[in-house]
Amino acid sequence: MYRKRFDGMECSIARALDEVGEWWTLLIVRECTQGSQRFDEFQSGLGIARNVLTARLERLIELKIIERFPLPERANTFGYRLTAKGTDLYPVLVALMQWGDRWLAPRGKPRIQLLEHASGEPVEVIGVRGPGGQDLAFHEVRYAPGPGATKTTHAVIDDRNARVLGDEEDEA
């Protein structure tokens, strides 16, 4: 099946989805955060076909989201672990989990609660917050050009801010 590529788009969300938008990808990353390292652990935890898992692991290695390493307890056997790039996906997983807990949990009762290990206190809900710590909705956030902005980016930002915030086009 043909899948559209987003790597040519200026949108960071689209480019990120190019790398992690296929559902098995984030589930494999989730399994890594739950301590899985061996192929058989991923396969049994996910119920994924061997050929699909092999392809996804190879792609994640190619993208530098996970890395292969030798397992000391098993000769000629490799494990898989998150790289720094893969570890940076953890807040994304938590945000998806929290969204699912809020909107999709059976009878509104999540099955798992995340607690800070040291204190035993629940972790905070991930959100977009202002400088004072207040939660912000999308209509309370202004887009501004970043250091890599192109002429197209400026036009997208102006259009977005006008439609969402009611801004008039910048006269600058």
DSSP file (Angstrom, degrees, kcal/mol; ACC not computed):
  #  RESIDUE AA STRUCTURE BP1 BP2  ACC     N-H-->O    O-->H-N    N-H-->O    O-->H-N    TCO  KAPPA ALPHA  PHI   PSI    X-CA   Y-CA   Z-CA
    1    1 A M              0   0    0      0, 0.0     2,-0.2     0, 0.0     0, 0.0   0.000 360.0 360.0 360.0 132.4    0.0    0.0    0.0
    2    2 A Y        -     0   0    0      1,-0.0     2,-0.5     0, 0.0     0, 0.0  -0.473 360.0-163.8 -71.5 135.4    1.3    3.4   -1.0
    3    3 A R        -     0   0    0     -2,-0.2     2,-0.1     0, 0.0    -1,-0.0  -0.987  20.3-121.1-124.0 127.6    2.0    5.8    1.9
    4    4 A K        -     0   0    0     -2,-0.5     2,-0.4     1,-0.1     0, 0.0  -0.390  24.4-137.3 -65.4 139.4    2.5    9.5    1.4
    5    5 A R        -     0   0    0      1,-0.1     3,-0.1    -2,-0.1    10,-0.1  -0.791  16.7-171.8 -97.7 143.5    5.9   10.8    2.6
    6    6 A F    >   +     0   0    0     -2,-0.4     3,-2.2     8,-0.2     5,-0.1   0.308  54.4 108.9-113.9   5.4    6.0   14.1    4.5
    7    7 A D  T 3  S+     0   0    0      1,-0.3    -1,-0.1     8,-0.1     8,-0.1   0.698  77.9  55.1 -63.1 -18.1    9.8   14.7    4.6
    8    8 A G  T 3  S+     0   0    0     -3,-0.1    -1,-0.3     2,-0.0     2,-0.1   0.526  88.0 100.4 -89.0  -5.8    9.5   17.5    2.1
    9    9 A M  S <  S-     0   0    0     -3,-2.2     6,-0.1     2,-0.1    -3,-0.1  -0.463  71.7-137.1 -80.4 152.6    7.0   19.5    4.2
   10   10 A E  S    S+     0   0    0     -2,-0.1     2,-0.4     4,-0.0    -1,-0.1   0.642  75.3 103.3 -79.3 -14.7    8.0   22.4    6.4
   11   11 A C     >  -     0   0    0      1,-0.2     4,-2.2    -5,-0.1     5,-0.2  -0.558  62.0-153.2 -77.2 123.6    5.8   21.2    9.2
   12   12 A S  H  > S+     0   0    0     -2,-0.4     4,-2.4     1,-0.2     5,-0.2   0.821  96.5  56.8 -63.9 -31.5    7.7   19.5   12.1
   13   13 A I  H  > S+     0   0    0      2,-0.2     4,-2.4     1,-0.2    -1,-0.2   0.942 108.2  46.4 -65.1 -46.3    4.6   17.5   12.9
   14   14 A A  H  > S+     0   0    0      1,-0.2     4,-1.4     2,-0.2    -8,-0.2   0.918 113.8  47.8 -62.6 -43.6    4.4   16.0    9.4
   15   15 A R  H  X S+     0   0    0     -4,-2.2     4,-0.9     1,-0.2    -1,-0.2   0.886 111.3  51.1 -66.3 -37.6    8.1   15.2    9.4
   16   16 A A  H >X S+     0   0    0     -4,-2.4     4,-2.8     1,-0.2     3,-0.9   0.909 107.5  53.3 -64.6 -41.0    7.9   13.6   12.8
   17   17 A L  H 3X S+     0   0    0     -4,-2.4     4,-2.1     1,-0.3    -1,-0.2   0.804  99.2  63.9 -64.4 -27.9    4.9   11.5   11.6
   18   18 A D  H 3< S+     0   0    0     -4,-1.4    -1,-0.3    -5,-0.2    -2,-0.2   0.855 114.1  32.9 -60.5 -33.9    7.1   10.4    8.7
   19   19 A E  H << S+     0   0    0     -4,-0.9    -2,-0.2    -3,-0.9    -1,-0.2   0.853 138.9  14.6 -91.5 -38.7    9.3    8.7   11.3
   20   20 A V  H  < S+     0   0    0     -4,-2.8     6,-0.4    -5,-0.1    -3,-0.2   0.254  92.6 101.4-124.5  13.1    7.0    7.6   14.0
   21   21 A G     <  +     0   0    0     -4,-2.1     2,-0.4    -5,-0.3    -3,-0.1   0.666  57.1  92.0 -78.6 -16.1    3.5    7.8   12.5
   22   22 A E  S >> S-     0   0    0     -5,-0.2     3,-1.5     1,-0.1     4,-0.9  -0.673  82.4-129.5 -79.5 130.8    3.1    4.1   11.9
   23   23 A W  H 3> S+     0   0    0     -2,-0.4     4,-1.6     1,-0.3     5,-0.2   0.802 102.6  58.6 -59.8 -34.8    1.4    2.7   15.0
   24   24 A W  H 3> S+     0   0    0      1,-0.2     4,-2.5     2,-0.2    -1,-0.3   0.854  98.5  63.8 -61.7 -31.1    3.8   -0.2   15.5
   25   25 A T  H <> S+     0   0    0     -3,-1.5     4,-2.2     1,-0.2    -1,-0.2   0.951 106.0  39.7 -58.9 -53.6    6.6    2.3   15.8
   26   26 A L  H  X S+     0   0    0     -4,-0.9     4,-2.7    -6,-0.4    -1,-0.2   0.830 114.0  55.5 -68.5 -29.8    5.3    4.0   19.0
   27   27 A L  H  X S+     0   0    0     -4,-1.6     4,-2.2     2,-0.2    -1,-0.2   0.875 107.9  48.6 -69.9 -35.2    4.2    0.7   20.4
   28   28 A I  H  X S+     0   0    0     -4,-2.5     4,-2.0     2,-0.2    -2,-0.2   0.918 112.0  49.0 -66.3 -43.2    7.8   -0.6   20.0
   29   29 A V  H  X S+     0   0    0     -4,-2.2     4,-1.9    -5,-0.2    -2,-0.2   0.921 109.9  52.6 -60.8 -43.1    9.1    2.5   21.7
   30   30 A R  H  X S+     0   0    0     -4,-2.7     4,-0.9     1,-0.2    -2,-0.2   0.924 106.7  52.4 -57.0 -45.2    6.5    2.0   24.5
   31   31 A E  H ><>S+     0   0    0     -4,-2.2     5,-2.3     1,-0.2     3,-0.6   0.879 106.3  54.1 -60.4 -38.0    7.8   -1.5   25.0
   32   32 A C  H ><5S+     0   0    0     -4,-2.0     3,-1.6     1,-0.2    -1,-0.2   0.906 105.9  52.2 -60.7 -41.2   11.3   -0.2   25.3
   33   33 A T  H 3<5S+     0   0    0     -4,-1.9    -1,-0.2     1,-0.3    -2,-0.2   0.664 106.7  55.4 -70.6 -13.8   10.2    2.2   28.0
   34   34 A Q  T <<5S-     0   0    0     -4,-0.9    -1,-0.3    -3,-0.6    -2,-0.2   0.263 127.9 -96.3-101.1  10.2    8.7   -0.8   29.8
   35   35 A G  T < 5S+     0   0    0     -3,-1.6    -3,-0.2     1,-0.3     2,-0.1   0.401  72.6 146.3  97.7  -2.7   12.0   -2.7   29.8
   36   36 A S      < +     0   0    0     -5,-2.3    -1,-0.3     1,-0.2    -2,-0.1  -0.461   4.7 153.0 -68.6 138.9   11.7   -4.9   26.7
   37   37 A Q        +     0   0    0     -2,-0.1    43,-2.0     1,-0.1     2,-0.2   0.525  46.7  76.6-134.2 -28.5   15.0   -5.4   25.0
   38   38 A R  S >> S-     0   0    0     41,-0.2     4,-2.1     1,-0.1     3,-0.5  -0.623  78.4-121.6 -97.4 151.0   14.8   -8.8   23.2
   39   39 A F  H 3> S+     0   0    0     39,-0.5     4,-2.6     1,-0.3     5,-0.2   0.900 114.0  51.7 -51.9 -47.3   13.1   -9.6   19.9
   40   40 A D  H 3> S+     0   0    0      1,-0.2     4,-2.5     2,-0.2    -1,-0.3   0.820 106.6  54.3 -65.4 -30.6   10.9  -12.2   21.6
   41   41 A E  H <> S+     0   0    0     -3,-0.5     4,-2.4     2,-0.2    -1,-0.2   0.919 110.8  45.5 -67.7 -43.0    9.9   -9.8   24.3
   42   42 A F  H  X S+     0   0    0     -4,-2.1     4,-2.0     2,-0.2     6,-0.3   0.929 114.3  49.4 -63.0 -44.3    8.7   -7.3   21.7
   43   43 A Q  H  X>S+     0   0    0     -4,-2.6     4,-2.3    -5,-0.2     5,-0.7   0.929 115.7  40.7 -64.3 -45.6    6.9  -10.0   19.8
   44   44 A S  H  <5S+     0   0    0     -4,-2.5    -1,-0.2     1,-0.2    -2,-0.2   0.882 115.7  51.0 -72.1 -35.8    5.1  -11.5   22.8
   45   45 A G  H  <5S+     0   0    0     -4,-2.4    -1,-0.2    -5,-0.2    -2,-0.2   0.819 124.1  28.2 -68.6 -30.6    4.3   -8.1   24.3
   46   46 A L  H  <5S-     0   0    0     -4,-2.0    -2,-0.2    -5,-0.2    -1,-0.2   0.654  92.9-132.4-105.4 -19.7    2.8   -6.7   21.1
   47   47 A G  T  <5 +     0   0    0     -4,-2.3     2,-0.3    -5,-0.3    -3,-0.2   0.869  52.9 157.4  66.1  35.3    1.5   -9.8   19.3
   48   48 A I      < -     0   0    0     -5,-0.7    -1,-0.2    -6,-0.3    -2,-0.1  -0.680  48.0-103.2 -97.1 144.8    3.2   -8.6   16.2
   49   49 A A     >  -     0   0    0     -2,-0.3     4,-2.7     1,-0.1     5,-0.2  -0.366  29.5-121.3 -65.0 145.8    4.3  -10.8   13.2
   50   50 A R  H  > S+     0   0    0      1,-0.2     4,-2.8     2,-0.2     5,-0.2   0.896 111.3  49.6 -57.2 -44.6    8.0  -11.6   13.1
   51   51 A N  H  > S+     0   0    0      2,-0.2     4,-2.1     1,-0.2    -1,-0.2   0.885 112.4  47.3 -66.5 -37.2    8.5  -10.1    9.6
   52   52 A V  H  > S+     0   0    0      2,-0.2     4,-2.5     1,-0.2    -2,-0.2   0.930 113.5  48.1 -67.9 -44.8    6.7   -6.9   10.6
   53   53 A L  H  X S+     0   0    0     -4,-2.7     4,-2.9     2,-0.2     5,-0.3   0.922 110.6  51.5 -61.6 -44.8    8.7   -6.6   13.8
   54   54 A T  H  X S+     0   0    0     -4,-2.8     4,-2.3    -5,-0.2    -1,-0.2   0.934 112.0  46.6 -57.8 -47.1   11.9   -7.2   12.0
   55   55 A A  H  X S+     0   0    0     -4,-2.1     4,-2.1     1,-0.2    -1,-0.2   0.908 114.0  47.5 -63.0 -42.6   11.1   -4.5    9.4
   56   56 A R  H  X S+     0   0    0     -4,-2.5     4,-2.6     2,-0.2    -2,-0.2   0.906 111.6  49.7 -68.4 -41.1   10.0   -2.0   12.1
   57   57 A L  H  X S+     0   0    0     -4,-2.9     4,-2.1     2,-0.2    -1,-0.2   0.925 111.3  49.5 -62.8 -43.3   13.1   -2.6   14.3
   58   58 A E  H  X S+     0   0    0     -4,-2.3     4,-2.5    -5,-0.3    -1,-0.2   0.903 111.8  48.7 -61.9 -40.9   15.4   -2.1   11.2
   59   59 A R  H  X S+     0   0    0     -4,-2.1     4,-2.2     2,-0.2    -2,-0.2   0.911 110.2  50.7 -65.7 -42.2   13.6    1.1   10.4
   60   60 A L  H  <>S+     0   0    0     -4,-2.6     5,-2.8     2,-0.2     6,-1.3   0.850 111.3  48.9 -64.9 -34.0   13.9    2.4   14.0
   61   61 A I  H ><5S+     0   0    0     -4,-2.1     3,-1.3     3,-0.2    -2,-0.2   0.927 110.0  51.3 -67.8 -45.5   17.6    1.6   13.9
   62   62 A E  H 3<5S+     0   0    0     -4,-2.5    -2,-0.2     1,-0.3    -1,-0.2   0.869 111.4  47.8 -58.2 -38.3   18.0    3.4   10.6
   63   63 A L  T 3<5S-     0   0    0     -4,-2.2    -1,-0.3    -5,-0.1    -2,-0.2   0.489 112.8-122.0 -81.7  -3.6   16.2    6.5   12.0
   64   64 A K  T < 5S+     0   0    0     -3,-1.3    21,-0.4    -4,-0.3    22,-0.4   0.823  79.7 120.6  64.0  33.9   18.5    6.3   15.1
   65   65 A I  S   <S+     0   0    0     -5,-2.8    18,-2.2     1,-0.3    21,-0.4   0.775  81.4  16.3 -92.2 -35.4   15.5    6.0   17.5
   66   66 A I  E    S-A   82   0A   0     -6,-1.3     2,-0.3    16,-0.3    -1,-0.3  -0.899  73.2-149.9-128.0 163.8   16.7    2.6   18.8
   67   67 A E  E     -A   81   0A   0     14,-2.8    14,-2.1    -2,-0.3     2,-0.4  -0.964  14.7-125.0-132.6 152.8   20.0    0.9   18.7
   68   68 A R  E     +A   80   0A   0     -2,-0.3    12,-0.2    12,-0.2    10,-0.0  -0.757  32.2 176.0 -93.3 140.7   21.1   -2.7   18.6
   69   69 A F  E     -A   79   0A   0     10,-2.2    10,-3.6    -2,-0.4     2,-0.2  -0.990  35.5 -98.2-143.8 150.9   23.5   -3.9   21.3
   70   70 A P  E     -A   78   0A   0      0, 0.0     8,-0.3     0, 0.0     5,-0.1  -0.481  32.2-131.6 -70.6 135.5   25.0   -7.3   22.2
   71   71 A L    >   -     0   0    0      6,-2.9     3,-1.3     3,-0.3     6,-0.4  -0.790  11.3-152.7 -86.0 119.2   23.3   -9.1   25.1
   72   72 A P  T 3  S+     0   0    0      0, 0.0    -1,-0.2     0, 0.0     3,-0.1   0.821  92.0  54.6 -64.1 -31.1   26.1  -10.2   27.5
   73   73 A E  T 3  S+     0   0    0      1,-0.2     2,-0.4    -3,-0.1    -2,-0.0   0.578 109.5  50.6 -81.0  -7.8   24.0  -13.2   28.8
   74   74 A R  S X  S-     0   0    0     -3,-1.3     3,-1.4     3,-0.2    -3,-0.3  -0.949  83.6-131.7-135.4 114.0   23.4  -14.6   25.3
   75   75 A A  T 3  S+     0   0    0     -2,-0.4     3,-0.1     1,-0.3    -2,-0.0  -0.345  90.1   4.2 -63.4 140.1   26.2  -15.2   22.8
   76   76 A N  T 3  S+     0   0    0      1,-0.2     2,-0.4    -5,-0.0    -1,-0.3   0.744 104.5 119.6  57.1  27.6   25.6  -13.9   19.3
   77   77 A T    <   -     0   0    0     -3,-1.4    -6,-2.9    -6,-0.4     2,-0.3  -0.968  48.0-153.6-124.6 140.5   22.3  -12.3   20.4
   78   78 A F  E     -A   70   0A   0     -2,-0.4   -39,-0.5    -8,-0.3     2,-0.2  -0.819   3.1-158.1-114.2 151.5   21.4   -8.7   20.3
   79   79 A G  E     -A   69   0A   0    -10,-3.6   -10,-2.2    -2,-0.3     2,-0.4  -0.646  14.8-129.6-113.2 176.8   19.0   -6.5   22.2
   80   80 A Y  E     +A   68   0A   0    -43,-2.0     2,-0.3   -12,-0.2   -12,-0.2  -0.984  26.1 170.1-131.4 139.7   17.4   -3.2   21.4
   81   81 A R  E     -A   67   0A   0    -14,-2.1   -14,-2.8    -2,-0.4     2,-0.1  -0.973  37.1 -91.5-146.1 160.3   17.3    0.0   23.4
   82   82 A L  E     -A   66   0A   0     -2,-0.3   -16,-0.3   -16,-0.2     2,-0.1  -0.428  32.0-146.1 -71.7 142.9   16.3    3.6   23.0
   83   83 A T     >  -     0   0    0    -18,-2.2     4,-2.8    -2,-0.1     5,-0.2  -0.336  41.5 -89.6 -87.9-178.1   18.8    6.2   21.8
   84   84 A A  H  > S+     0   0    0      2,-0.2     4,-1.8     1,-0.2     5,-0.1   0.902 132.7  52.9 -60.6 -39.9   18.6    9.8   23.1
   85   85 A K  H  4 S+     0   0    0    -21,-0.4    -1,-0.2     1,-0.2     4,-0.2   0.904 111.9  45.3 -62.0 -41.4   16.3   10.5   20.1
   86   86 A G  H >4 S+     0   0    0    -21,-0.4     3,-1.8   -22,-0.4     4,-0.2   0.892 109.0  54.8 -68.9 -40.8   14.1    7.6   21.1
   87   87 A T  H >< S+     0   0    0     -4,-2.8     3,-1.9     1,-0.3    -1,-0.2   0.841  97.5  65.2 -61.7 -33.0   14.1    8.6   24.8
   88   88 A D  T 3< S+     0   0    0     -4,-1.8     4,-0.3     1,-0.3    -1,-0.3   0.618  90.5  67.1 -66.1 -10.9   12.9   12.1   23.7
   89   89 A L  T <> S+     0   0    0     -3,-1.8     4,-2.1    -4,-0.2     3,-0.5   0.590  75.0  90.4 -81.4 -10.7    9.7   10.4   22.5
   90   90 A Y  H <> S+     0   0    0     -3,-1.9     4,-2.6     1,-0.3     5,-0.2   0.907  84.0  50.1 -56.1 -46.8    8.7    9.5   26.1
   91   91 A P  H  > S+     0   0    0      0, 0.0     4,-2.6     0, 0.0    -1,-0.3   0.857 108.6  54.7 -60.3 -31.5    6.7   12.7   26.7
   92   92 A V  H  > S+     0   0    0     -3,-0.5     4,-2.3    -4,-0.3    -2,-0.2   0.928 109.4  46.9 -64.5 -44.3    4.8   12.0   23.4
   93   93 A L  H  X S+     0   0    0     -4,-2.1     4,-2.6     2,-0.2    -1,-0.2   0.913 112.8  49.0 -62.8 -43.2    3.9    8.6   24.7
   94   94 A V  H  X S+     0   0    0     -4,-2.6     4,-3.0     2,-0.2     5,-0.2   0.914 110.3  51.0 -64.3 -42.3    2.8    9.9   28.0
   95   95 A A  H  X S+     0   0    0     -4,-2.6     4,-2.3     2,-0.2    -2,-0.2   0.917 112.1  47.0 -61.8 -42.5    0.7   12.7   26.3
   96   96 A L  H  X S+     0   0    0     -4,-2.3     4,-2.7     2,-0.2    -2,-0.2   0.905 113.1  49.6 -63.8 -41.1   -1.0   10.0   24.2
   97   97 A M  H  X S+     0   0    0     -4,-2.6     4,-3.0     2,-0.2    -2,-0.2   0.935 111.6  47.8 -62.9 -46.2   -1.6    7.8   27.2
   98   98 A Q  H  X S+     0   0    0     -4,-3.0     4,-2.0     2,-0.2    -2,-0.2   0.881 112.4  49.3 -64.6 -38.0   -3.1   10.7   29.2
   99   99 A W  H  X S+     0   0    0     -4,-2.3     4,-2.5    -5,-0.2     5,-0.3   0.937 113.2  47.0 -64.3 -46.0   -5.3   11.7   26.3
  100  100 A G  H  X>S+     0   0    0     -4,-2.7     4,-2.8     1,-0.2     5,-0.9   0.886 110.3  53.1 -62.9 -39.1   -6.4    8.1   25.9
  101  101 A D  H  <5S+     0   0    0     -4,-3.0     4,-0.5     3,-0.2    -1,-0.2   0.895 113.5  44.0 -61.7 -39.2   -7.0    7.9   29.7
  102  102 A R  H  <5S+     0   0    0     -4,-2.0    -2,-0.2    -5,-0.2    -1,-0.2   0.909 130.3  19.9 -72.7 -42.0   -9.2   10.9   29.6
  103  103 A W  H  <5S+     0   0    0     -4,-2.5    -3,-0.2    -5,-0.1    -2,-0.2   0.640 132.5  29.4-107.3 -17.4  -11.3   10.1   26.5
  104  104 A L  T  <5S+     0   0    0     -4,-2.8    -3,-0.2    -5,-0.3    -4,-0.1   0.493  75.3 123.4-127.5  -5.1  -11.0    6.4   25.9
  105  105 A A  S > <S-     0   0    0     -5,-0.9     3,-2.5    -4,-0.5     2,-0.1  -0.380  74.1-100.3 -63.7 133.8  -10.6    4.6   29.2
  106  106 A P  G >  S-     0   0    0      0, 0.0     3,-2.0     0, 0.0    -1,-0.1  -0.342 104.5  -6.6 -55.9 126.5  -13.3    2.0   29.8
  107  107 A R  G 3  S-     0   0    0      1,-0.3    -2,-0.1    -2,-0.1    -3,-0.0   0.726 123.9 -72.8  56.2  24.3  -15.9    3.5   32.2
  108  108 A G  G <  S+     0   0    0     -3,-2.5    -1,-0.3     1,-0.2    -3,-0.1   0.693 105.6 123.3  69.0  19.0  -13.5    6.4   32.6
  109  109 A K    <   -     0   0    0     -3,-2.0    -1,-0.2     2,-0.0    -7,-0.1  -0.876  54.2-145.5-119.7 100.0  -11.1    4.4   34.7
  110  110 A P        -     0   0    0      0, 0.0     3,-0.0     0, 0.0    -9,-0.0  -0.269   6.9-142.5 -59.6 147.1   -7.5    4.2   33.4
  111  111 A R  S    S+     0   0    0      1,-0.1     2,-0.4     2,-0.0   -10,-0.0   0.717  82.0  42.5 -84.5 -22.1   -5.8    0.9   34.0
  112  112 A I        -     0   0    0      2,-0.0     2,-0.4     0, 0.0    -1,-0.1  -0.967  63.6-161.2-129.4 141.5   -2.4    2.4   34.8
  113  113 A Q        -     0   0    0     -2,-0.4     2,-0.5    -3,-0.0    -2,-0.0  -0.976  17.3-136.1-119.2 136.4   -1.4    5.4   36.8
  114  114 A L        -     0   0    0     -2,-0.4     9,-2.2     9,-0.1     2,-0.4  -0.819  26.8-179.4 -94.4 125.8    2.1    7.1   36.4
  115  115 A L  B     -B  122   0B   0     -2,-0.5     2,-0.3     7,-0.3     6,-0.1  -0.942  35.5-107.9-123.5 144.3    3.8    8.0   39.6
  116  116 A E     >  -     0   0    0      5,-3.5     4,-2.7    -2,-0.4     5,-0.2  -0.575  30.3-138.5 -65.6 129.4    7.1    9.7   40.2
  117  117 A H  T  4 S+     0   0    0     -2,-0.3    -1,-0.2     1,-0.2    -3,-0.0   0.913  96.2  48.0 -59.5 -46.0    9.3    6.9   41.6
  118  118 A A  T  4 S+     0   0    0      1,-0.2    -1,-0.2     2,-0.1    -2,-0.0   0.893 127.2  22.0 -66.3 -42.1   11.0    9.0   44.3
  119  119 A S  T  4 S-     0   0    0      2,-0.2    -2,-0.2     3,-0.0    -1,-0.2   0.702  90.1-131.6-101.0 -22.1    7.9   10.5   45.8
  120  120 A G     <  +     0   0    0     -4,-2.7    -3,-0.1     1,-0.3    -2,-0.1   0.533  61.8 137.1  78.6   5.5    5.1    8.2   44.8
  121  121 A E        -     0   0    0     -5,-0.2    -5,-3.5     1,-0.1    -1,-0.3  -0.570  63.1 -97.6 -85.6 148.4    3.1   11.2   43.6
  122  122 A P  B     -B  115   0B   0      0, 0.0    -7,-0.3     0, 0.0    -1,-0.1  -0.334  40.7-112.9 -61.4 142.9    1.2   11.2   40.3
  123  123 A V        -     0   0    0     -9,-2.2    -9,-0.1     1,-0.1     3,-0.1  -0.438  38.4-100.7 -72.6 154.2    3.0   12.8   37.4
  124  124 A E        -     0   0    0      1,-0.1     2,-0.3    -2,-0.1    -1,-0.1  -0.339  38.4 -97.2 -72.6 155.5    1.4   16.0   36.0
  125  125 A V        -     0   0    0      1,-0.1     2,-0.3    -2,-0.1    -1,-0.1  -0.575  43.2-117.2 -70.0 132.7   -0.7   16.0   33.0
  126  126 A I        +     0   0    0     -2,-0.3     2,-0.3   -32,-0.1    -1,-0.1  -0.551  53.9 143.0 -74.0 134.5    1.4   17.0   30.0
  127  127 A G        -     0   0    0     -2,-0.3     2,-0.6    10,-0.0    10,-0.1  -0.949  56.0 -86.9-158.0 176.5    0.2   20.2   28.5
  128  128 A V        -     0   0    0      8,-0.4     8,-3.1    -2,-0.3     2,-0.4  -0.862  51.4-172.2 -94.7 123.5    1.1   23.5   26.8
  129  129 A R  B     -C  135   0C   0     -2,-0.6     6,-0.2     6,-0.2     5,-0.1  -0.905  18.7-129.2-124.9 147.5    1.8   26.0   29.5
  130  130 A G    >   -     0   0    0      4,-2.8     3,-2.3    -2,-0.4     6,-0.0  -0.233  45.9 -86.7 -79.9 175.8    2.4   29.7   29.6
  131  131 A P  T 3  S+     0   0    0      0, 0.0    -1,-0.1     0, 0.0    -2,-0.0   0.774 130.1  52.5 -56.8 -27.9    5.3   31.4   31.5
  132  132 A G  T 3  S-     0   0    0      2,-0.1    -2,-0.0     1,-0.0    -3,-0.0   0.381 122.0-104.8 -90.1   4.6    3.2   31.5   34.6
  133  133 A G  S <  S+     0   0    0     -3,-2.3     2,-0.1     1,-0.3    -1,-0.0   0.409  73.3 142.6  90.4  -2.6    2.4   27.8   34.5
  134  134 A Q        -     0   0    0      1,-0.1    -4,-2.8    -5,-0.1    -1,-0.3  -0.465  57.3-107.5 -74.3 143.1   -1.2   28.3   33.3
  135  135 A D  B     -C  129   0C   0     -6,-0.2     2,-0.4    -2,-0.1    -6,-0.2  -0.451  35.2-154.8 -67.2 140.3   -2.6   25.8   30.7
  136  136 A L        -     0   0    0     -8,-3.1    -8,-0.4    -2,-0.1     2,-0.2  -0.965   4.1-147.7-121.5 136.1   -2.9   27.2   27.2
  137  137 A A    >   -     0   0    0     -2,-0.4     3,-2.3   -10,-0.1     4,-0.1  -0.511  39.0 -97.9 -89.7 167.5   -5.3   26.1   24.5
  138  138 A F  G >  S+     0   0    0      1,-0.3     3,-1.2     2,-0.2    -1,-0.1   0.810 123.6  58.6 -58.0 -30.6   -4.3   26.3   20.8
  139  139 A H  G 3  S+     0   0    0      1,-0.2    -1,-0.3     3,-0.0     3,-0.0   0.405 101.4  56.7 -82.6   5.1   -6.3   29.6   20.4
  140  140 A E  G <  S+     0   0    0     -3,-2.3     2,-0.5     2,-0.0    -1,-0.2   0.224  92.9  83.9-112.9  11.0   -4.1   31.1   23.2
  141  141 A V    <   -     0   0    0     -3,-1.2     2,-0.4    -4,-0.1    24,-0.0  -0.963  63.6-152.4-121.3 128.3   -0.8   30.5   21.4
  142  142 A R        -     0   0    0     -2,-0.5     2,-0.3    22,-0.0    15,-0.0  -0.797  14.2-135.2 -96.3 138.5    0.7   32.7   18.7
  143  143 A Y        -     0   0    0     -2,-0.4    18,-0.1    14,-0.2    -2,-0.0  -0.723  24.6-177.4 -88.3 143.9    3.0   31.2   16.1
  144  144 A A        -     0   0    0     -2,-0.3     2,-0.1    17,-0.0    10,-0.0  -0.977  35.6 -90.1-138.2 151.2    6.2   33.1   15.3
  145  145 A P        -     0   0    0      0, 0.0     9,-0.0     0, 0.0     8,-0.0  -0.360  40.9-147.8 -63.1 136.2    9.0   32.4   12.8
  146  146 A G    >   -     0   0    0     -2,-0.1     3,-1.9     1,-0.0     7,-0.0  -0.368  36.3 -87.0 -92.7 179.4   11.8   30.2   14.1
  147  147 A P  T 3  S+     0   0    0      0, 0.0    -1,-0.0     0, 0.0     0, 0.0   0.742 128.7  48.5 -62.8 -22.7   15.4   30.4   13.0
  148  148 A G  T 3  S+     0   0    0      2,-0.0     5,-0.1     5,-0.0     0, 0.0   0.274  82.4 137.8 -98.7  12.0   14.8   28.1   10.1
  149  149 A A    <   -     0   0    0     -3,-1.9     2,-0.2     4,-0.1     3,-0.0  -0.277  34.6-161.9 -64.0 139.8   11.7   29.9    8.8
  150  150 A T     >  -     0   0    0      1,-0.0     4,-2.2  -140,-0.0     5,-0.1  -0.521  39.9 -93.3-106.8 179.6   11.3   30.3    5.0
  151  151 A K  H  > S+     0   0    0      1,-0.2     4,-1.8     2,-0.2     5,-0.1   0.896 129.6  51.7 -61.0 -39.4    9.1   32.7    3.1
  152  152 A T  H  > S+     0   0    0      1,-0.2     4,-2.4     2,-0.2    -1,-0.2   0.901 106.4  53.8 -63.2 -41.7    6.5   30.0    3.0
  153  153 A T  H  > S+     0   0    0      1,-0.2     4,-2.7     2,-0.2    -2,-0.2   0.918 106.3  52.2 -59.2 -44.4    6.8   29.5    6.7
  154  154 A H  H  X S+     0   0    0     -4,-2.2     4,-2.5     1,-0.2    -1,-0.2   0.903 110.3  48.5 -58.8 -42.0    6.1   33.2    7.3
  155  155 A A  H  X S+     0   0    0     -4,-1.8     4,-2.4     2,-0.2    -1,-0.2   0.903 111.5  49.2 -66.5 -41.0    3.0   33.0    5.1
  156  156 A V  H  X S+     0   0    0     -4,-2.4     4,-2.8     2,-0.2    -2,-0.2   0.919 112.5  48.6 -63.2 -43.8    1.7   29.9    6.9
  157  157 A I  H  X S+     0   0    0     -4,-2.7     4,-2.9     2,-0.2     5,-0.3   0.935 111.7  48.3 -62.9 -47.4    2.3   31.6   10.3
  158  158 A D  H  X S+     0   0    0     -4,-2.5     4,-2.0    -5,-0.2    -1,-0.2   0.919 114.2  46.8 -59.8 -44.0    0.5   34.8    9.2
  159  159 A D  H  X S+     0   0    0     -4,-2.4     4,-2.5     2,-0.2     5,-0.2   0.930 113.7  47.8 -64.4 -46.1   -2.5   32.8    7.8
  160  160 A R  H  X S+     0   0    0     -4,-2.8     4,-3.0     1,-0.2     5,-0.5   0.944 112.7  47.6 -60.7 -49.6   -2.7   30.6   11.0
  161  161 A N  H  X>S+     0   0    0     -4,-2.9     4,-1.9     1,-0.2     6,-1.5   0.870 112.4  50.4 -62.5 -36.2   -2.5   33.5   13.4
  162  162 A A  H  X5S+     0   0    0     -4,-2.0     4,-0.9    -5,-0.3    -1,-0.2   0.931 116.1  40.8 -66.0 -45.2   -5.2   35.4   11.4
  163  163 A R  H  <5S+     0   0    0     -4,-2.5    -2,-0.2    -5,-0.2    -1,-0.2   0.881 127.1  30.9 -72.8 -38.5   -7.6   32.5   11.3
  164  164 A V  H  <5S+     0   0    0     -4,-3.0    -3,-0.2    -5,-0.2    -2,-0.2   0.872 133.1  27.2 -90.3 -39.8   -7.1   31.3   14.9
  165  165 A L  H  <5S-     0   0    0     -4,-1.9    -3,-0.2    -5,-0.5    -2,-0.1   0.555 100.0-120.0-101.6  -9.9   -6.3   34.5   16.7
  166  166 A G     << +     0   0    0     -4,-0.9    -4,-0.2    -5,-0.5    -3,-0.1   0.696  54.2 164.1  78.0  18.4   -8.1   37.0   14.5
  167  167 A D        -     0   0    0     -6,-1.5     2,-0.2    -7,-0.1    -1,-0.2  -0.383  37.5-127.2 -68.9 145.7   -4.9   38.9   13.7
  168  168 A E        -     0   0    0      1,-0.1     3,-0.1    -2,-0.1    -1,-0.1  -0.591  47.4 -81.3 -79.7 155.4   -4.8   41.2   10.8
  169  169 A E        -     0   0    0     -2,-0.2    -1,-0.1     1,-0.1   -10,-0.0  -0.308  55.2 -99.3 -59.6 142.1   -1.9   40.5    8.5
  170  170 A D        -     0   0    0      1,-0.1    -1,-0.1    -3,-0.1   -12,-0.0  -0.346  23.3-152.3 -61.6 141.4    1.4   42.0    9.7
  171  171 A E              0   0    0      1,-0.2    -1,-0.1    -3,-0.1    -2,-0.1   0.329 360.0 360.0 -96.8   7.0    2.2   45.3    8.1
  172  172 A A              0   0    0      0, 0.0    -1,-0.2     0, 0.0    -2,-0.1   0.473 360.0 360.0 -78.3 360.0    6.0   44.8    8.5
